[in-house]
Amino acid sequence: MRAGMRTGMPARWTLLLRALREPAAMAGFDAADWDLVVRQALQAGLLGRLGALARRAGIEARIPEPVWRQMAAVLSLAEQQRRAVRWELTHLSRNLVELTGPVLVLKGAAYAAAGLSPAAGRLFSDIDLLVARAELDEAEAALMLAGWISNHHSEYDQRYYRQWMHELPPMMQIKRQTVLDLHHNILPETARIQTRAAPILAAATPLAEFPRFAIPAPVDQVLHSATHLFHEGEWEHGLRDLSDLDLLLREHGQAQGFWTELPARARQLNLGRPLFYALTLCRRLLATPMPAAALAGCPDRPSRPFASVMEGLFVQALSCAHKPSRSALAGPAAFALYVRSHYLRMPARLLLPHLLTKAWQRWRDGRATEDEAPAADPRN
């Protein structure tokens, strides 16, 4: 990392952050550096990204062979996932042909399908689609007829998703075992921040190779990624998601008018606060290039003291991916943000009964597992 650059992350993360910021610097890492960076990157879901950045920087031959083999393995797996997603979208195009409105591909699958910069070396676990709320039932019925079934069989879980959340319970394809999340919005119905999916659907960019599908407009890709990262309570892959944002901003930020449109769109969708955190952390940790007015133009900016506290929590939580590299504050910070994520998701009158119900379900399921376990062999 450049001299004088202070991020607030524990010192052990300096090398990985430098690799993300200045990929050519990886050519100078020694064996001890790589031992640490590979371990951190594996846990954070960033090893494939480092491989892609090294290849783009033209330093592939200067990466130690054992390290490059690991990077190449992840790059190969990411390419397999990209082909699998494109194959799955071909099937889904036929499954959802009767829907009249747009169907958007989101997050990792969107990056892969559209060949966006965060796709290189990035692994993901499911396909996320977004449809209008009015077409949600029709889309679900079409998917069920095509062999997609819900993973959640509890009556309470079904009601929880359908009544309060922004998506249906996850679905799995019986034959191919692909997991799909079908969304009708990007935040829960009960969230403290309310936004609308209609403008995102209306501004979507069609996928040339998959006419049935589209991806969000560039500003909406950034806002959705920022909202997902800064409203969730799981931080093991938080640094990877921040790197996604960095790459999206670098790619789309070169387009004329992007930096003017981004805060205006955040104001329209009521997503100024997550955008502020995204720009702040990208600039602070990854030196993402942006105009001086980008942060100043964010709507719903928090007060300076509150922003400082939240930034400190986010920075500490981002170090959670690799246990030996955590600071003493990482665990408490991640827990505080986990509690915050629930606070943002549902009001207390719904949240407390929900948490009690889930705790009871876990206890009941645990007891059932114990009851079903075979008795110990008395001869042992």
C-alpha positions in Angstrom: 0.0 0.0 0.0 1.3 3.5 -0.8 3.2 5.1 2.1 1.0 7.3 4.2 -2.3 5.5 3.2 -4.3 4.7 6.3 -7.3 2.6 6.0 -8.1 1.6 9.6 -8.0 -2.1 8.6 -5.8 -4.4 10.8 -2.2 -4.2 9.5 -2.2 -7.8 8.4 -4.7 -6.8 5.6 -2.3 -4.3 4.1 -0.9 -6.6 1.4 -4.3 -7.9 0.2 -5.7 -4.4 0.0 -2.6 -3.3 -1.9 -3.0 -6.2 -4.3 -6.6 -5.1 -5.0 -5.6 -1.5 -5.4 -2.3 -1.9 -7.3 -2.3 -5.4 -8.9 1.2 -4.9 -10.3 2.5 -4.8 -6.8 1.9 -8.6 -6.5 5.0 -9.1 -8.6 7.1 -8.0 -5.7 5.5 -10.2 -3.0 7.8 -12.7 -1.3 7.0 -16.2 0.0 5.8 -15.0 3.4 3.6 -12.3 1.8 2.0 -14.9 -0.4 1.4 -17.3 2.5 -0.7 -14.7 4.2 -2.4 -13.2 1.1 -3.5 -16.6 -0.2 -5.0 -17.6 3.1 -6.9 -14.3 3.4 -8.0 -14.3 -0.2 -9.3 -17.8 0.0 -11.4 -17.0 3.0 -12.7 -13.7 1.6 -13.6 -15.2 -1.8 -10.9 -13.1 -3.6 -8.3 -15.5 -4.8 -9.8 -15.8 -8.3 -10.1 -12.0 -8.4 -6.4 -11.6 -7.6 -5.7 -14.1 -10.4 -7.8 -12.1 -12.9 -6.1 -8.8 -11.8 -2.7 -10.4 -12.1 -3.5 -11.6 -15.6 -4.9 -8.2 -16.6 -1.8 -6.5 -15.3 0.4 -8.8 -17.3 2.3 -10.2 -14.3 1.0 -13.8 -14.4 4.5 -15.1 -15.1 5.9 -13.3 -12.0 3.4 -15.0 -9.6 5.1 -18.1 -7.9 4.0 -21.3 -9.6 2.3 -22.8 -6.5 0.3 -19.6 -6.0 -0.7 -19.3 -9.6 -1.9 -22.9 -9.7 -4.3 -22.1 -6.9 -5.4 -18.9 -8.7 -5.8 -20.7 -12.0 -8.0 -23.4 -10.3 -10.4 -20.7 -9.1 -10.4 -18.9 -12.4 -11.2 -22.2 -14.1 -14.1 -22.9 -11.7 -15.4 -19.3 -12.2 -15.4 -19.9 -16.0 -17.3 -23.2 -15.5 -19.9 -21.3 -13.4 -20.1 -18.6 -16.2 -20.9 -21.3 -18.8 -23.4 -23.0 -16.4 -25.2 -19.7 -15.8 -25.5 -19.0 -19.5 -26.8 -22.6 -20.0 -29.3 -22.1 -17.1 -30.5 -18.8 -18.6 -31.2 -20.6 -21.9 -33.5 -22.9 -20.0 -35.1 -20.1 -18.0 -35.7 -18.1 -21.2 -38.1 -20.9 -22.3 -39.6 -21.3 -18.8 -40.5 -17.6 -18.4 -41.4 -16.8 -22.0 -45.0 -16.1 -21.2 -44.2 -13.2 -18.8 -44.9 -9.8 -20.4 -42.7 -7.7 -18.3 -38.9 -7.6 -18.0 -36.9 -10.2 -16.0 -33.7 -8.9 -14.6 -30.6 -11.0 -13.7 -28.9 -9.6 -10.6 -25.5 -9.7 -8.8 -23.0 -12.4 -9.6 -25.1 -14.0 -12.3 -25.6 -10.6 -14.0 -21.9 -10.0 -14.0 -21.2 -13.4 -15.5 -24.0 -13.1 -18.2 -23.0 -9.6 -19.2 -19.2 -10.0 -19.0 -18.9 -7.2 -16.5 -15.5 -6.6 -14.8 -16.5 -8.2 -11.4 -17.2 -11.5 -13.1 -13.6 -12.5 -13.7 -12.6 -15.0 -11.1 -15.8 -14.4 -9.0 -17.7 -17.4 -7.6 -21.3 -17.3 -6.6 -23.9 -19.8 -5.2 -27.2 -19.0 -6.9 -29.0 -17.1 -9.6 -31.0 -14.0 -8.6 -33.9 -12.8 -10.8 -36.1 -9.7 -10.4 -39.6 -9.4 -11.7 -42.5 -7.0 -11.1 -44.6 -7.8 -8.1 -47.7 -8.1 -10.3 -45.9 -11.0 -12.2 -44.5 -12.8 -9.2 -47.2 -15.5 -9.0 -47.0 -16.2 -12.7 -43.3 -16.4 -12.7 -43.3 -18.8 -9.7 -45.9 -21.0 -11.3 -43.9 -21.2 -14.6 -40.8 -22.1 -12.6 -42.6 -24.8 -10.7 -43.9 -26.3 -13.9 -40.3 -26.4 -15.1 -39.1 -28.4 -12.1 -38.1 -25.7 -9.6 -39.1 -26.4 -6.1 -38.9 -24.4 -2.8 -36.2 -25.3 -0.3 -38.3 -24.0 2.6 -41.1 -26.3 3.6 -42.0 -24.7 7.0 -45.4 -23.0 6.9 -43.9 -20.2 9.0 -40.9 -19.7 6.6 -43.2 -19.6 3.6 -45.4 -16.9 5.3 -42.3 -14.9 6.4 -40.9 -14.7 2.8 -44.2 -14.1 1.1 -45.7 -11.6 3.5 -42.6 -9.5 4.6 -39.6 -10.2 2.4 -38.5 -8.9 -1.1 -38.2 -12.4 -2.5 -39.7 -15.8 -2.5 -38.1 -18.7 -0.6 -35.1 -20.0 -2.5 -35.9 -22.5 -5.3 -33.9 -25.4 -6.6 -34.0 -27.1 -10.0 -34.7 -30.8 -9.4 -32.5 -32.1 -12.2 -29.6 -29.6 -12.3 -29.6 -28.6 -8.6 -29.2 -24.9 -9.4 -30.5 -22.5 -6.7 -32.5 -19.5 -7.7 -33.8 -16.5 -5.8 -36.9 -14.8 -7.3 -37.1 -11.2 -6.2 -39.8 -8.6 -6.6 -37.8 -5.8 -4.9 -34.3 -5.2 -3.6 -35.3 -4.5 0.0 -37.9 -6.2 2.2 -41.4 -4.9 2.4 -40.9 -4.2 6.1 -37.5 -2.5 5.7 -37.0 0.9 7.3 -35.7 2.2 4.0 -38.4 1.9 1.4 -37.6 1.7 -2.3 -39.4 0.7 -5.5 -38.4 -1.9 -8.1 -40.5 -0.3 -11.0 -37.8 2.3 -12.0 -35.1 -0.4 -11.9 -37.1 -2.6 -14.1 -38.0 0.2 -16.5 -34.4 1.3 -17.0 -32.9 -2.2 -17.4 -30.5 -3.0 -20.2 -31.4 -6.1 -22.3 -28.9 -8.9 -22.6 -28.2 -9.3 -26.3 -27.6 -13.1 -26.1 -30.6 -13.7 -23.9 -33.5 -11.5 -25.1 -35.8 -12.7 -22.3 -33.5 -11.2 -19.7 -32.0 -7.8 -18.9 -29.6 -6.5 -16.3 -30.0 -3.3 -14.2 -28.7 0.0 -15.6 -25.1 0.8 -14.5 -26.2 3.2 -11.8 -28.7 0.6 -10.5 -26.1 -2.1 -10.5 -24.0 0.1 -8.1 -27.0 1.0 -5.9 -28.1 -2.6 -5.7 -24.7 -3.9 -4.8 -24.2 -1.1 -2.2 -27.7 -1.8 -0.7 -27.0 -5.5 -0.5 -23.6 -5.1 1.2 -24.5 -2.4 3.7 -27.9 -3.9 4.8 -26.7 -7.4 5.4 -25.3 -8.8 8.6 -22.9 -11.4 7.2 -19.4 -10.0 6.5 -17.3 -13.1 5.6 -17.4 -12.0 1.9 -17.8 -8.3 2.6 -14.4 -7.4 1.2 -15.2 -9.3 -2.0 -18.5 -7.4 -2.3 -16.7 -4.1 -1.7 -14.3 -5.1 -4.5 -17.3 -5.7 -6.8 -18.4 -2.2 -6.1 -14.9 -0.9 -6.8 -14.7 -2.6 -10.2 -18.3 -1.5 -11.1 -17.4 2.1 -10.3 -14.1 1.9 -12.3 -15.9 0.4 -15.3 -19.0 2.5 -15.4 -17.4 5.7 -14.0 -15.8 6.3 -17.3 -19.1 6.8 -19.0 -20.2 10.4 -19.6 -22.8 11.5 -17.0 -22.4 8.5 -14.7 -21.3 10.5 -11.7 -24.1 13.0 -12.1 -26.7 10.3 -12.6 -25.6 8.2 -9.7 -26.6 10.5 -6.8 -29.8 11.6 -8.6 -30.8 7.9 -9.0 -30.0 7.3 -5.3 -32.3 10.1 -4.4 -35.1 8.8 -6.6 -34.8 5.2 -5.1 -34.2 6.5 -1.5 -30.8 4.7 -1.4 -28.5 7.6 -0.6 -27.3 6.2 2.7 -25.9 2.9 1.3 -24.4 4.8 -1.6 -22.6 7.1 0.8 -21.1 4.1 2.7 -20.2 2.4 -0.5 -18.3 5.4 -2.0 -16.7 6.2 1.4 -15.3 2.7 1.9 -14.3 2.2 -1.7 -12.3 5.3 -1.7 -10.8 4.7 1.8 -9.8 1.0 1.3 -9.5 0.6 -2.5 -8.7 4.1 -3.7 -11.5 3.9 -6.2 -11.2 6.9 -8.5 -14.2 9.3 -8.2 -14.9 13.0 -8.6 -14.4 15.1 -5.6 -18.1 16.0 -5.7 -19.3 12.3 -5.7 -19.5 12.0 -1.9 -20.7 15.6 -1.4 -23.6 14.9 -3.7 -24.9 11.8 -1.9 -28.4 12.3 -0.6 -29.2 11.3 3.0 -25.7 11.8 4.2 -25.3 10.9 7.9 -23.9 13.4 10.3 -20.1 13.4 10.6 -19.9 11.8 14.0 -22.4 9.1 13.1 -20.6 8.5 9.8 -17.3 8.0 11.6 -18.8 5.5 14.0 -20.4 3.5 11.1 -17.2 3.6 9.0 -15.2 2.2 11.9 -17.7 -0.6 12.3 -17.7 -1.5 8.6 -13.9 -1.4 8.4 -13.5 -3.7 11.4 -16.2 -6.1 10.1 -14.5 -6.4 6.7 -11.6 -8.1 8.4 -13.7 -11.0 9.7 -13.1 -13.2 6.7 -9.7 -14.6 8.0 -9.8 -15.3 11.7 -6.0 -14.9 12.4 -6.1 -11.5 10.7 -9.0 -10.1 12.8 -8.5 -7.3 15.2 -9.9 -7.5 18.7 -12.8 -5.2 17.6 -13.8 -7.3 14.5 -16.1 -9.7 16.3 -18.0 -7.0 18.3 -18.2 -4.8 15.2 -19.6 -7.7 13.1 -22.1 -8.6 15.8 -23.3 -4.9 16.1 -23.8 -4.8 12.3 -25.7 -8.1 12.4 -28.1 -6.6 15.0 -28.3 -3.5 12.8 -29.2 -5.6 9.7 -32.2 -7.0 11.6 -33.2 -3.5 12.8 -33.1 -2.3 9.2 -35.0 -5.3 8.0 -38.1 -5.3 10.3 -39.7 -3.2 13.0 -39.4 -4.5 16.5 -43.1 -5.6 16.7 -42.4 -8.1 13.9 -38.7 -8.8 14.5 -38.9 -10.0 18.1 -41.6 -12.6 17.4 -39.7 -13.7 14.3 -36.4 -14.2 16.2 -38.2 -16.1 19.0 -39.9 -18.3 16.4 -36.6 -19.1 14.6 -34.9 -19.8 17.9 -37.7 -22.3 18.8 -37.4 -23.9 15.3 -33.7 -24.4 15.7 -34.2 -25.9 19.2 -36.9 -28.2 17.9 -34.9 -29.3 14.9 -31.9 -29.9 17.1 -33.9 -32.1 19.4 -35.3 -34.0 16.5 -31.8 -34.7 15.2 -30.8 -36.0 18.6 -33.8 -38.3 18.8 -33.1 -39.7 15.4 -29.4 -40.3 16.0 -28.6 -44.1 16.3 -27.7 -45.3 19.8 -24.1 -45.9 20.6 -22.8 -49.4 20.2 -22.3 -50.7 23.7 -19.3 -52.8 22.5 -17.3 -49.5 21.8 
